[in-house]
Amino acid sequence: MTFTFVELFGGIGGGSLGMQRAGMTPVAFVEIDPFCQAVLREHHPGVPIFGDVHDVGARNLPPCDLIAGGFPCQPVSQAGQRRGRADDRWLWPEFARVVRELRPRYALLENVRGLLVPYRDDDGGWHGAPVEEVLGDLADLGYDSWWRVISAAEVGAAHERQRVWVVAVPCGGGQRSEQQHVHAGE
């Protein structure tokens, strides 16, 4: 049986390369950058590539076992202005919408460590860490979630490059239940 995935915010396909090495098969990519699309097309002939995450969902993406991706990090990156939801590049809600529409068996998300840090809005008010929104939305969709920070050095690279990884699976057969729990921790 083939284990299939759709990769959102696919970039040049680094994530998909890892998933393919784990025996998974891509059935679609969503990537807005034309250069990245060209690289994906070169490495994945025949696999549909969609441009804007706002324009995809159950109506045009194939069913899959896994939705994976690293939604844009600029709204939460400590190297940026950390505007969170006030930044129009905060595309987590679109990722969540695609999960809601396709109902995959798994979701795999990657983002910068800033996802764990509270941020200020344009009026100077503080908001909780964006990961709270991500885990809360996944729980509302009927998924249990676990997260962990993993650095590139932990897997053999010569640099730290810490990333937050979130794995989500439907709880109670994908139905919201009273026993649902969101697990978070390093």
C-alpha positions in Angstrom: 0.0 0.0 0.0 1.3 3.4 -0.9 1.6 6.1 1.8 0.9 9.4 0.1 1.5 13.0 1.0 0.7 16.6 0.0 3.4 19.1 0.8 2.3 22.7 1.5 4.9 25.4 1.2 7.2 22.9 -0.5 10.1 25.1 -1.3 12.6 23.2 -3.5 11.5 19.9 -2.0 13.9 19.2 0.9 11.0 17.9 3.1 9.6 15.8 0.3 13.1 14.3 -0.3 13.1 13.0 3.3 9.5 11.8 3.1 10.3 9.9 -0.1 13.4 8.3 1.5 11.0 7.1 4.2 9.0 5.4 1.4 6.2 8.0 1.0 4.9 9.2 -2.4 4.0 12.8 -3.2 0.6 13.4 -4.8 0.7 17.2 -4.9 2.8 20.2 -3.9 1.7 23.7 -3.0 4.5 26.3 -3.6 4.1 29.9 -4.7 7.7 30.7 -5.8 8.2 30.1 -9.6 11.9 29.0 -9.1 10.9 26.5 -6.4 8.1 25.3 -8.7 10.6 24.7 -11.5 12.8 22.6 -9.2 9.9 20.6 -7.9 8.7 20.0 -11.5 12.2 18.8 -12.5 12.3 16.3 -9.6 8.7 15.3 -9.6 7.4 15.1 -13.2 3.7 14.5 -13.3 3.0 15.5 -9.7 0.6 18.5 -9.7 2.0 21.7 -8.3 -0.3 24.4 -7.2 0.7 28.0 -6.6 -1.2 29.7 -3.8 -2.3 27.9 -0.7 -5.5 30.1 -0.7 -6.6 28.4 -3.9 -6.3 24.8 -2.9 -8.4 22.4 -0.8 -10.6 19.3 -1.1 -11.9 20.6 -4.5 -8.5 20.2 -6.2 -6.0 18.4 -4.0 -6.0 14.6 -4.0 -6.8 12.6 -0.9 -3.6 11.8 1.0 -2.3 10.1 4.2 -0.2 13.0 5.3 -0.2 16.8 4.9 3.2 18.2 5.6 4.9 21.5 5.4 6.6 24.5 7.0 4.3 27.4 6.7 6.1 30.8 6.4 8.1 31.6 9.5 8.6 35.4 9.0 5.6 36.3 11.3 7.1 34.4 14.2 10.9 34.4 13.5 13.0 36.1 16.1 15.0 37.5 13.2 12.0 39.5 12.0 9.4 41.9 13.5 7.4 39.0 15.1 4.0 40.4 14.2 2.2 37.0 14.4 -1.3 37.2 13.1 -0.9 40.8 12.1 1.5 39.7 9.4 -0.2 38.7 6.2 2.4 36.0 5.8 0.8 34.2 8.8 -0.5 31.3 6.8 -1.1 28.8 9.5 -4.9 29.3 9.2 -4.7 28.2 5.5 -2.7 25.1 6.5 -5.3 24.3 9.1 -8.1 24.8 6.6 -6.5 22.3 4.2 -6.2 19.8 7.0 -9.8 20.3 7.9 -10.9 19.8 4.3 -8.7 16.8 3.4 -8.8 15.1 6.9 -5.5 13.2 6.4 -4.4 10.4 8.8 -1.4 12.6 9.8 -0.1 16.2 9.7 3.5 17.1 10.0 4.5 20.8 10.5 7.8 22.5 10.8 8.7 26.0 11.8 11.3 28.1 13.6 11.7 28.2 17.4 10.0 31.6 17.5 6.7 29.6 17.2 7.2 29.0 20.9 7.7 32.7 21.9 4.8 35.2 22.7 4.7 38.2 20.3 3.4 41.8 20.3 0.7 43.0 18.0 0.8 46.4 16.2 -0.8 48.1 19.3 1.9 46.7 21.6 -0.3 44.1 23.3 1.1 40.7 24.1 -0.2 37.5 22.7 0.5 33.9 23.6 3.0 31.8 21.8 1.8 31.1 18.2 2.2 27.3 18.9 -0.8 27.7 21.2 -2.9 28.7 18.2 -1.5 25.8 16.1 -2.1 23.2 18.8 -5.5 24.6 19.7 -6.6 24.6 16.0 -5.5 21.0 15.6 -7.4 20.0 18.7 -10.5 21.8 17.4 -10.1 19.8 14.1 -10.0 16.5 16.2 -6.3 15.9 16.2 -3.9 15.0 19.0 -0.6 16.8 18.6 2.9 16.4 19.9 5.7 18.8 19.4 9.5 18.9 19.9 12.4 21.2 19.1 15.0 19.4 17.1 18.3 21.0 16.0 20.1 20.2 12.9 23.1 19.3 15.0 21.1 16.5 16.7 20.8 14.8 13.3 24.5 15.3 12.3 24.7 18.8 10.8 27.5 21.2 11.7 25.1 23.9 12.8 22.2 24.3 15.3 19.3 25.5 13.2 16.6 24.6 15.8 13.2 23.8 14.4 9.8 23.1 16.0 8.2 19.9 14.7 4.6 19.1 15.3 3.0 15.7 14.6 -0.8 15.4 14.6 -3.0 12.4 14.4 -6.8 12.1 14.5 -8.0 11.3 18.0 -11.0 9.0 18.5 -11.0 8.0 14.8 -10.9 11.6 13.7 -14.0 12.7 15.7 -13.8 15.3 18.5 -14.3 13.6 21.8 -14.4 14.4 25.5 -11.2 12.4 26.1 -9.2 14.5 23.6 -5.9 15.8 24.9 -3.3 18.1 23.3 0.2 17.0 24.3 2.9 19.6 24.2 6.4 19.4 25.4 10.0 19.1 24.5 
